[in-house]
Amino acid sequence: MAKRNSRTGRLYERELPGGGYVAIDVSVEARGGDAVPHTRVFVERRSEAVRRSGHVPPCIAEAEADDSTTAFSDLLRIARDNVAIARALLDLGTAREEHVV
């Protein structure tokens, strides 16, 4: 049985150079009667809040983890590192291009 995470919601957020932000959200998902924590790193590159309306920022990294795990620490390292964020966004763009028919 998966351990319940100690906190859910937005656990980390910081502004990015040039605008936008990076954030870490933790949620609990029900799977087969278990509560499984799921952590995602989102990057919003749009600097103006008005332009963000109705837009879901891309997820650049995720793990079945809560704020007490090593996997969460790895995601936090990514969120704090501008170079890691840039690499993840490039990888995300490449993956999307490969799926375009």
HUSULVEN-V370250 format. One record per residue. N is the residue number from 1. RES is the residue in three letters. SS is DSSP state (H for helix, E for strand, - for the rest). OMEGA is omega in whole degrees, -180 to 180 (NA if undefined). Layout:
# HUSULVEN-V370250
n:N res:RES ss:SS omega:OMEGA
n:N res:RES ss:SS omega:OMEGA
This chain:
# HUSULVEN-V370250
n:1 res:MET ss:- omega:-179
n:2 res:ALA ss:- omega:178
n:3 res:LYS ss:- omega:176
n:4 res:ARG ss:- omega:179
n:5 res:ASN ss:- omega:-177
n:6 res:SER ss:- omega:179
n:7 res:ARG ss:- omega:175
n:8 res:THR ss:- omega:-179
n:9 res:GLY ss:E omega:-179
n:10 res:ARG ss:E omega:-178
n:11 res:LEU ss:E omega:-178
n:12 res:TYR ss:E omega:174
n:13 res:GLU ss:E omega:174
n:14 res:ARG ss:E omega:177
n:15 res:GLU ss:E omega:176
n:16 res:LEU ss:- omega:175
n:17 res:PRO ss:- omega:179
n:18 res:GLY ss:- omega:177
n:19 res:GLY ss:- omega:-178
n:20 res:GLY ss:- omega:-178
n:21 res:TYR ss:E omega:170
n:22 res:VAL ss:E omega:-178
n:23 res:ALA ss:E omega:174
n:24 res:ILE ss:E omega:177
n:25 res:ASP ss:E omega:176
n:26 res:VAL ss:E omega:176
n:27 res:SER ss:E omega:176
n:28 res:VAL ss:E omega:-180
n:29 res:GLU ss:E omega:179
n:30 res:ALA ss:E omega:178
n:31 res:ARG ss:E omega:177
n:32 res:GLY ss:- omega:179
n:33 res:GLY ss:- omega:178
n:34 res:ASP ss:E omega:173
n:35 res:ALA ss:E omega:-176
n:36 res:VAL ss:E omega:178
n:37 res:PRO ss:E omega:-180
n:38 res:HIS ss:E omega:-177
n:39 res:THR ss:E omega:-179
n:40 res:ARG ss:E omega:174
n:41 res:VAL ss:E omega:179
n:42 res:PHE ss:E omega:176
n:43 res:VAL ss:E omega:175
n:44 res:GLU ss:E omega:-177
n:45 res:ARG ss:- omega:-179
n:46 res:ARG ss:- omega:-176
n:47 res:SER ss:- omega:-177
n:48 res:GLU ss:- omega:-179
n:49 res:ALA ss:H omega:-180
n:50 res:VAL ss:H omega:-180
n:51 res:ARG ss:H omega:-179
n:52 res:ARG ss:H omega:-175
n:53 res:SER ss:- omega:179
n:54 res:GLY ss:- omega:-178
n:55 res:HIS ss:- omega:175
n:56 res:VAL ss:- omega:-179
n:57 res:PRO ss:- omega:-179
n:58 res:PRO ss:E omega:175
n:59 res:CYS ss:E omega:-178
n:60 res:ILE ss:E omega:179
n:61 res:ALA ss:E omega:178
n:62 res:GLU ss:E omega:180
n:63 res:ALA ss:E omega:170
n:64 res:GLU ss:- omega:-173
n:65 res:ALA ss:- omega:171
n:66 res:ASP ss:- omega:-174
n:67 res:ASP ss:- omega:179
n:68 res:SER ss:- omega:-173
n:69 res:THR ss:- omega:175
n:70 res:THR ss:H omega:180
n:71 res:ALA ss:H omega:177
n:72 res:PHE ss:H omega:179
n:73 res:SER ss:H omega:177
n:74 res:ASP ss:H omega:179
n:75 res:LEU ss:H omega:178
n:76 res:LEU ss:H omega:177
n:77 res:ARG ss:H omega:178
n:78 res:ILE ss:H omega:-177
n:79 res:ALA ss:H omega:-179
n:80 res:ARG ss:H omega:-173
n:81 res:ASP ss:- omega:-178
n:82 res:ASN ss:H omega:179
n:83 res:VAL ss:H omega:178
n:84 res:ALA ss:H omega:178
n:85 res:ILE ss:H omega:180
n:86 res:ALA ss:H omega:178
n:87 res:ARG ss:H omega:-179
n:88 res:ALA ss:H omega:178
n:89 res:LEU ss:H omega:176
n:90 res:LEU ss:H omega:178
n:91 res:ASP ss:H omega:179
n:92 res:LEU ss:H omega:178
n:93 res:GLY ss:H omega:178
n:94 res:THR ss:H omega:-180
n:95 res:ALA ss:H omega:179
n:96 res:ARG ss:H omega:180
n:97 res:GLU ss:H omega:-180
n:98 res:GLU ss:H omega:-178
n:99 res:HIS ss:H omega:180
n:100 res:VAL ss:- omega:-178
n:101 res:VAL ss:- omega:NA
